[in-house]
Amino acid sequence: MNPNTVLAGLIGRGIQASRTPALHEHEGDAQALRYLYRLIDADQLGLDDSALPGLLDAAQRTGFTGLNITYPFKQAILPLLDELSQEAEGIGAVNTVVLKDGKRVGHNTDCLGFAEGLRRGLPDVARDQVVQMGAGGAGSAVAHALLGEGVRHLVLFDVDSTRAQALVGNLSARFGEGRASLGTDLAAAMATADGLVNTTPVGMAKLPGTPLPVALLHARLWVAEIIYFPLETELLRHARALGCRTLDGSSMAVFQAVKAFELFTGRIADAGRMQAHFARLG
């Protein structure tokens, strides 16, 4: 392919409302690139999870520069890759795959994206104890970001306790024993928490609701989401009504895309321009 041409895509489920294509293509236009970004939606294509290897093979054969990976494939894709960046290997999840020289190299830009959003959106919040809902691929990246940004103790809750316990072990190995634990009493953990982060898909347009009973929210909390369609989830709406400080999913969406753009193109993205375009999308 011409070095000024980029063909990228997003593999996931229920992704028709994703703003990722617009972010990448707009920044590509600004940098005089022929940048094409396509959605590969397993739901719309009627494919089950076993189709993932075939989708990756097809992208590689047809000359894709790279792929973003989202729910529910961020961990399932790991054995299909040739190499992992140090960060992706440590986190145990991939959201960006660079296809180059016949190799599939996995990266994780979610961690950086969430950390940057937290620094900008909630720079001075208390971080003694934070409750995180969800321990999947996105949850793993966010948990690493939270501990990296100074959270003293992270309490993890997930419908799959085995998966959550594995993440606790991963975090303990990287950050030290006692920094993360598997939650057993959600009400008790919330009563003493400074912050709450939702990394589950509950709250998305196709999965409405809240990841925990809203009666457990209290005004001392700060609350963060990684979902951005809708931008105001039910969880954030209830939290704001109580006076909680909140962080929506737009910052993570933008800053993970900034890094993915750079991995795909080898060029520096203009983060401010990408933020402004995201805001213009409404």
Backbone hydrogen bonds in HBPLUS format (Angstrom, degrees):
<---DONOR---> <-ACCEPTOR-->    atom                        ^
c    i                          cat <-CA-CA->   ^        H-A-AA   ^      H-
h    n   atom  resd res      DA  || num        DHA   H-A  angle D-A-AA Bond
n    s   type  num  typ     dist DA aas  dist angle  dist       angle   num
A0005-THR N   A0002-ASN O   2.83 MM   3  5.26 155.4  1.89 126.7 126.8     1
A0034-ARG N   A0004-ASN O   2.82 MM  30  6.13 170.7  1.83 166.2 167.9     2
A0006-VAL N   A0034-ARG O   2.86 MM  28  6.25 160.2  1.90 151.8 155.0     3
A0036-LEU N   A0006-VAL O   2.83 MM  30  6.13 171.8  1.84 168.5 167.9     4
A0065-THR N   A0007-LEU O   2.66 MM  58  5.32 156.2  1.72 148.3 157.0     5
A0008-ALA N   A0036-LEU O   2.85 MM  28  6.25 167.9  1.87 163.6 167.4     6
A0038-ARG N   A0008-ALA O   2.89 MM  30  6.33 157.4  1.94 140.0 143.5     7
A0068-ASN N   A0009-GLY O   2.69 MM  59  6.11 162.4  1.72 158.8 164.9     8
A0010-LEU N   A0038-ARG O   2.92 MM  28  6.46 143.1  2.06 155.5 164.6     9
A0040-ILE N   A0010-LEU O   2.74 MM  30  5.66 158.9  1.79 165.0 161.2    10
A0011-ILE N   A0068-ASN O   2.93 MM  57  6.33 161.6  1.96 156.2 157.3    11
A0070-THR N   A0011-ILE O   2.95 MM  59  6.23 161.6  1.98 171.2 169.1    12
A0012-GLY N   A0040-ILE O   3.29 MM  28  6.66 155.2  2.35 152.2 153.1    13
A0042-ALA N   A0012-GLY O   2.87 MM  30  6.09 158.9  1.91 173.2 169.6    14
A0013-ARG N   A0071-TYR O   3.04 MM  58  6.30 136.8  2.23 170.4 160.1    15
A0018-SER N   A0015-ILE O   2.96 MM   3  5.29 164.9  1.99 117.7 121.2    16
A0023-LEU N   A0019-ARG O   3.03 MM   4  6.31 159.2  2.07 157.2 163.7    17
A0024-HIS N   A0020-THR O   3.05 MM   4  6.24 172.0  2.06 162.7 163.1    18
A0025-GLU N   A0021-PRO O   2.91 MM   4  5.99 171.8  1.91 157.3 160.1    19
A0026-HIS N   A0022-ALA O   2.96 MM   4  5.82 158.4  2.01 142.3 148.6    20
A0027-GLU N   A0023-LEU O   3.18 MM   4  6.29 161.9  2.22 144.1 149.0    21
A0028-GLY N   A0024-HIS O   2.86 MM   4  6.05 151.8  1.94 147.5 156.6    22
A0029-ASP N   A0025-GLU O   2.88 MM   4  6.12 157.2  1.94 147.4 152.6    23
A0030-ALA N   A0026-HIS O   3.06 MM   4  6.32 155.2  2.12 143.9 150.5    24
A0031-GLN N   A0027-GLU O   3.12 MM   4  6.36 130.0  2.38 137.6 149.9    25
A0031-GLN N   A0028-GLY O   3.06 MM   3  5.13 135.4  2.27  97.4 110.1    26
A0033-LEU N   A0028-GLY O   2.83 MM   5  4.91 167.9  1.85 147.1 145.5    27
A0032-ALA N   A0029-ASP O   3.07 MM   3  5.04 161.8  2.10 110.7 110.7    28
A0045-LEU N   A0041-ASP O   2.92 MM   4  6.16 150.6  2.01 153.2 162.6    29
A0047-LEU N   A0042-ALA O   2.89 MM   5  5.00 165.3  1.91 152.8 154.8    30
A0046-GLY N   A0043-ASP O   3.08 MM   3  5.10 152.7  2.16 100.8 109.4    31
A0051-ALA N   A0048-ASP O   3.05 MM   3  5.89 167.9  2.06 126.1 129.3    32
A0052-LEU N   A0049-ASP O   3.20 MM   3  5.94 174.3  2.20 122.9 124.6    33
A0054-GLY N   A0051-ALA O   3.06 MM   3  5.39 115.4  2.50 108.3 123.5    34
A0055-LEU N   A0051-ALA O   2.99 MM   4  6.25 154.5  2.05 158.1 166.4    35
A0056-LEU N   A0052-LEU O   3.03 MM   4  6.28 161.1  2.07 159.2 163.7    36
A0057-ASP N   A0053-PRO O   2.94 MM   4  6.17 160.5  1.98 148.5 154.3    37
A0058-ALA N   A0054-GLY O   2.91 MM   4  6.06 162.0  1.95 147.4 152.2    38
A0059-ALA N   A0055-LEU O   3.03 MM   4  6.23 158.4  2.08 146.5 151.9    39
A0060-GLN N   A0056-LEU O   3.05 MM   4  6.27 159.2  2.09 149.2 154.7    40
A0061-ARG N   A0057-ASP O   2.93 MM   4  6.17 159.8  1.97 153.5 159.2    41
A0062-THR N   A0058-ALA O   3.00 MM   4  6.10 149.5  2.10 146.9 154.4    42
A0064-PHE N   A0059-ALA O   3.01 MM   5  5.34 165.0  2.04 163.3 158.6    43
A0063-GLY N   A0060-GLN O   3.43 MM   3  5.53 167.4  2.45 104.6 107.1    44
A0099-LEU N   A0065-THR O   2.93 MM  34  5.32 164.3  1.95 138.1 140.2    45
A0067-LEU N   A0097-VAL O   2.83 MM  30  5.08 153.6  1.90 144.2 153.2    46
A0097-VAL N   A0067-LEU O   2.70 MM  30  5.08 163.1  1.73 159.4 163.4    47
A0069-ILE N   A0095-ASN O   2.79 MM  26  4.40 156.0  1.84 114.7 118.6    48
A0073-PHE N   A0070-THR O   2.96 MM   3  5.84 168.9  1.98 136.6 135.6    49
A0077-ILE N   A0073-PHE O   3.12 MM   4  5.88 143.9  2.26 146.4 148.8    50
A0094-VAL N   A0074-LYS O   2.91 MM  20  5.03 166.7  1.92 137.8 141.4    51
A0078-LEU N   A0075-GLN O   3.18 MM   3  5.58 156.5  2.24 111.6 118.1    52
A0080-LEU N   A0077-ILE O   2.95 MM   3  5.38 152.3  2.02 117.9 127.0    53
A0081-LEU N   A0078-LEU O   3.25 MM   3  5.73 169.2  2.26 122.5 123.0    54
A0082-ASP N   A0104-ARG O   2.91 MM  22  5.22 144.4  2.04 136.6 148.2    55
A0083-GLU N   A0104-ARG O   3.18 MM  21  6.50 157.4  2.24 154.5 153.5    56
A0106-GLY N   A0083-GLU O   2.86 MM  23  6.19 168.4  1.87 147.9 147.0    57
A0085-SER N   A0106-GLY O   2.82 MM  21  6.14 155.1  1.88 168.0 173.7    58
A0089-GLU N   A0085-SER O   2.94 MM   4  6.14 161.6  1.97 156.9 162.0    59
A0090-GLY N   A0086-GLN O   3.04 MM   4  6.20 156.5  2.10 143.0 149.3    60
A0091-ILE N   A0087-GLU O   2.92 MM   4  6.11 155.6  1.98 151.7 158.3    61
A0092-GLY N   A0088-ALA O   2.79 MM   4  5.76 149.7  1.88 144.2 152.9    62
A0095-ASN N   A0107-HIS O   3.12 MM  12  6.44 151.0  2.20 150.5 158.8    63
A0096-THR N   A0107-HIS O   3.25 MM  11  5.09 149.4  2.35 145.5 139.2    64
A0107-HIS N   A0096-THR O   2.71 MM  11  5.09 155.6  1.77 162.8 166.0    65
A0098-VAL N   A0105-VAL O   2.88 MM   7  5.21 161.8  1.92 153.5 152.9    66
A0105-VAL N   A0098-VAL O   3.01 MM   7  5.21 174.0  2.01 151.6 153.2    67
A0100-LYS N   A0103-LYS O   3.10 MM   3  5.43 151.7  2.18 146.7 153.3    68
A0103-LYS N   A0100-LYS O   2.92 MM   3  5.43 164.3  1.94 119.4 124.6    69
A0113-GLY N   A0109-THR O   2.95 MM   4  6.04 154.9  2.02 141.2 149.3    70
A0114-PHE N   A0110-ASP O   2.83 MM   4  6.06 164.4  1.86 157.8 159.5    71
A0115-ALA N   A0111-CYS O   3.02 MM   4  6.16 168.2  2.03 153.0 156.8    72
A0116-GLU N   A0112-LEU O   2.95 MM   4  6.07 161.3  1.99 151.2 155.8    73
A0117-GLY N   A0113-GLY O   3.13 MM   4  6.29 157.9  2.18 142.9 149.0    74
A0118-LEU N   A0114-PHE O   2.88 MM   4  6.13 156.2  1.94 154.3 160.9    75
A0119-ARG N   A0115-ALA O   2.97 MM   4  6.20 160.9  2.00 149.9 154.7    76
A0120-ARG N   A0116-GLU O   3.09 MM   4  6.27 152.6  2.16 145.4 152.3    77
A0121-GLY N   A0117-GLY O   2.72 MM   4  5.66 161.3  1.75 151.0 157.4    78
A0122-LEU N   A0118-LEU O   2.92 MM   4  5.21 156.8  1.98 132.3 139.3    79
A0152-ARG N   A0127-ARG O   2.85 MM  25  6.31 160.0  1.89 163.5 170.4    80
A0153-HIS N   A0128-ASP O   3.02 MM  25  6.07 124.2  2.34 132.0 147.7    81
A0194-ASP N   A0129-GLN O   2.79 MM  65  5.58 169.3  1.80 155.3 158.7    82
A0130-VAL N   A0153-HIS O   3.00 MM  23  6.45 156.0  2.06 159.9 167.3    83
A0155-VAL N   A0130-VAL O   2.88 MM  25  6.25 165.6  1.90 161.0 165.8    84
A0131-VAL N   A0195-GLY O   2.94 MM  64  6.26 164.9  1.97 150.5 149.1    85
A0197-VAL N   A0131-VAL O   2.90 MM  66  6.37 154.3  1.97 158.4 166.0    86
A0132-GLN N   A0155-VAL O   2.87 MM  23  6.12 168.1  1.89 161.1 162.3    87
A0157-PHE N   A0132-GLN O   3.01 MM  25  6.31 150.8  2.10 168.0 173.5    88
A0133-MET N   A0197-VAL O   2.87 MM  64  6.25 164.8  1.90 166.8 172.0    89
A0199-THR N   A0133-MET O   2.82 MM  66  5.80 163.8  1.84 161.3 166.8    90
A0134-GLY N   A0157-PHE O   2.69 MM  23  5.89 176.0  1.70 177.7 177.4    91
A0140-SER N   A0136-GLY O   2.82 MM   4  5.96 150.3  1.90 151.2 157.3    92
A0141-ALA N   A0137-GLY O   3.39 MM   4  6.67 160.2  2.43 143.3 147.1    93
A0142-VAL N   A0138-ALA O   2.96 MM   4  6.23 164.3  1.98 156.1 160.6    94
A0143-ALA N   A0139-GLY O   2.86 MM   4  5.96 157.9  1.91 148.2 154.4    95
A0144-HIS N   A0140-SER O   3.12 MM   4  6.35 159.7  2.17 147.0 151.6    96
A0145-ALA N   A0141-ALA O   3.03 MM   4  6.29 153.0  2.10 143.9 152.0    97
A0146-LEU N   A0142-VAL O   2.82 MM   4  6.09 158.3  1.87 155.1 160.4    98
A0147-LEU N   A0143-ALA O   3.11 MM   4  6.34 170.6  2.12 154.2 155.5    99
A0148-GLY N   A0144-HIS O   2.93 MM   4  5.97 152.6  2.01 142.4 151.2   100
A0149-GLU N   A0145-ALA O   2.88 MM   4  6.03 129.8  2.13 141.3 154.3   101
A0149-GLU N   A0146-LEU O   3.15 MM   3  5.08 132.8  2.39  92.7 105.5   102
A0151-VAL N   A0146-LEU O   3.08 MM   5  5.65 165.5  2.11 148.3 145.5   103
A0150-GLY N   A0147-LEU O   3.19 MM   3  5.27 161.1  2.23 107.9 108.7   104
A0154-LEU N   A0179-ARG O   2.81 MM  25  6.22 156.0  1.86 146.2 152.7   105
A0181-SER N   A0154-LEU O   2.92 MM  27  6.42 148.7  2.02 162.2 168.4   106
A0156-LEU N   A0181-SER O   2.95 MM  25  6.24 169.9  1.96 167.8 169.8   107
A0183-GLY N   A0156-LEU O   2.74 MM  27  5.30 167.1  1.75 150.2 150.8   108
A0164-ALA N   A0160-ASP O   3.08 MM   4  6.42 160.2  2.12 151.9 157.9   109
A0165-GLN N   A0161-SER O   2.86 MM   4  6.00 157.1  1.91 146.0 152.0   110
A0166-ALA N   A0162-THR O   3.01 MM   4  6.22 150.1  2.11 143.4 151.4   111
A0167-LEU N   A0163-ARG O   3.08 MM   4  6.40 149.8  2.17 145.2 153.1   112
A0168-VAL N   A0164-ALA O   2.96 MM   4  6.31 153.5  2.03 147.9 155.5   113
A0169-GLY N   A0165-GLN O   3.00 MM   4  6.30 156.5  2.06 146.2 151.8   114
A0170-ASN N   A0166-ALA O   2.99 MM   4  6.28 153.4  2.06 144.0 151.3   115
A0171-LEU N   A0167-LEU O   2.86 MM   4  6.11 163.9  1.89 156.8 160.2   116
A0172-SER N   A0168-VAL O   2.86 MM   4  6.02 156.1  1.92 149.6 156.7   117
A0173-ALA N   A0169-GLY O   3.05 MM   4  6.20 153.3  2.12 144.7 151.0   118
A0174-ARG N   A0170-ASN O   3.20 MM   4  6.47 146.0  2.32 141.4 150.1   119
A0175-PHE N   A0171-LEU O   2.73 MM   4  5.73 169.0  1.74 158.8 162.4   120
A0176-GLY N   A0172-SER O   2.83 MM   4  4.60 140.0  1.99 120.4 128.4   121
A0179-ARG N   A0176-GLY O   3.46 MM   3  6.20 161.6  2.49 135.8 136.2   122
A0189-ALA N   A0185-ASP O   3.01 MM   4  6.23 163.7  2.03 155.9 161.0   123
A0190-MET N   A0186-LEU O   2.92 MM   4  6.05 160.2  1.96 152.8 157.8   124
A0191-ALA N   A0187-ALA O   3.06 MM   4  6.19 147.5  2.17 143.3 151.8   125
A0193-ALA N   A0190-MET O   3.27 MM   3  4.95 158.9  2.32  97.8 104.1   126
A0222-TRP N   A0194-ASP O   2.97 MM  28  6.50 136.2  2.17 139.2 152.3   127
A0196-LEU N   A0222-TRP O   2.86 MM  26  6.33 143.6  2.00 153.5 165.3   128
A0224-ALA N   A0196-LEU O   2.82 MM  28  6.29 159.1  1.86 159.0 166.2   129
A0198-ASN N   A0224-ALA O   2.98 MM  26  6.43 160.9  2.02 159.7 163.0   130
A0204-MET N   A0201-PRO O   3.11 MM   3  5.81 163.6  2.14 139.9 140.5   131
A0203-GLY N   A0207-LEU O   2.69 MM   4  5.60 169.0  1.71 155.2 156.7   132
A0207-LEU N   A0204-MET O   2.92 MM   3  4.96 145.6  2.04 103.4 114.4   133
A0205-ALA N   A0229-PHE O   3.21 MM  24  6.24 149.4  2.30 136.9 130.1   134
A0216-LEU N   A0213-PRO O   3.03 MM   3  5.86 169.1  2.04 123.3 126.9   135
A0217-LEU N   A0214-VAL O   3.08 MM   3  5.48 164.4  2.11 113.3 118.3   136
A0221-LEU N   A0218-HIS O   3.10 MM   3  5.88 167.4  2.12 125.5 129.5   137
A0223-VAL N   A0245-ARG O   2.90 MM  22  6.39 155.4  1.96 155.1 162.5   138
A0247-LEU N   A0223-VAL O   2.90 MM  24  6.37 140.0  2.06 151.7 156.7   139
A0225-GLU N   A0247-LEU O   2.91 MM  22  6.25 154.4  1.97 166.4 174.5   140
A0237-ARG N   A0233-THR O   2.98 MM   4  6.22 158.3  2.03 150.7 157.3   141
A0238-HIS N   A0234-GLU O   3.02 MM   4  6.23 163.9  2.04 153.9 156.7   142
A0239-ALA N   A0235-LEU O   2.96 MM   4  6.15 159.1  2.00 148.7 155.4   143
A0240-ARG N   A0236-LEU O   2.87 MM   4  6.00 164.8  1.90 153.6 156.5   144
A0241-ALA N   A0237-ARG O   3.13 MM   4  6.27 149.6  2.23 140.4 148.6   145
A0242-LEU N   A0239-ALA O   3.07 MM   3  5.25 136.1  2.27  99.4 111.4   146
A0244-CYS N   A0239-ALA O   3.02 MM   5  5.29 156.7  2.07 151.9 144.3   147
A0243-GLY N   A0240-ARG O   3.00 MM   3  4.94 149.5  2.09  99.2 108.9   148
A0253-ALA N   A0249-GLY O   3.15 MM   4  6.27 161.8  2.18 149.2 154.8   149
A0254-VAL N   A0250-SER O   2.92 MM   4  6.13 158.2  1.97 152.3 157.1   150
A0255-PHE N   A0251-SER O   2.94 MM   4  6.08 175.7  1.95 156.7 157.8   151
A0256-GLN N   A0252-MET O   2.96 MM   4  5.86 155.6  2.02 147.1 152.7   152
A0257-ALA N   A0253-ALA O   3.33 MM   4  6.24 146.1  2.45 128.5 137.4   153
A0257-ALA N   A0254-VAL O   3.07 MM   3  5.12 116.7  2.48  94.8 110.6   154
A0258-VAL N   A0254-VAL O   2.87 MM   4  6.20 143.4  2.00 147.6 159.0   155
A0259-LYS N   A0255-PHE O   3.37 MM   4  6.50 164.8  2.39 139.4 141.1   156
A0260-ALA N   A0256-GLN O   3.00 MM   4  6.20 158.3  2.05 144.3 151.1   157
A0261-PHE N   A0257-ALA O   2.85 MM   4  5.93 160.1  1.89 148.6 153.5   158
A0262-GLU N   A0258-VAL O   3.20 MM   4  6.48 155.5  2.27 143.0 149.1   159
A0263-LEU N   A0259-LYS O   2.97 MM   4  6.30 150.3  2.06 148.1 156.5   160
A0264-PHE N   A0260-ALA O   2.91 MM   4  6.16 155.6  1.97 153.4 159.7   161
A0265-THR N   A0261-PHE O   2.94 MM   4  6.03 155.2  2.00 151.6 158.1   162
A0266-GLY N   A0262-GLU O   2.77 MM   4  5.08 148.8  1.87 134.5 142.4   163
A0274-MET N   A0270-ASP O   3.03 MM   4  6.34 155.5  2.09 153.0 160.5   164
A0275-GLN N   A0271-ALA O   2.85 MM   4  6.09 155.0  1.91 151.2 158.2   165
A0276-ALA N   A0272-GLY O   2.98 MM   4  6.16 161.5  2.01 147.1 151.9   166
A0277-HIS N   A0273-ARG O   2.99 MM   4  6.21 154.0  2.06 144.0 150.9   167
A0278-PHE N   A0274-MET O   2.98 MM   4  6.17 158.3  2.03 145.8 151.7   168
A0279-ALA N   A0275-GLN O   3.02 MM   4  6.32 159.7  2.07 151.5 156.4   169
A0280-ARG N   A0276-ALA O   3.03 MM   4  6.29 146.9  2.14 142.1 151.2   170
A0281-LEU N   A0277-HIS O   3.15 MM   4  6.42 131.0  2.41 143.1 155.1   171
A0281-LEU N   A0278-PHE O   3.13 MM   3  5.28 139.6  2.30 100.0 111.3   172
A0282-GLY N   A0279-ALA O   3.21 MM   3  5.75 162.3  2.24 111.4 116.8   173
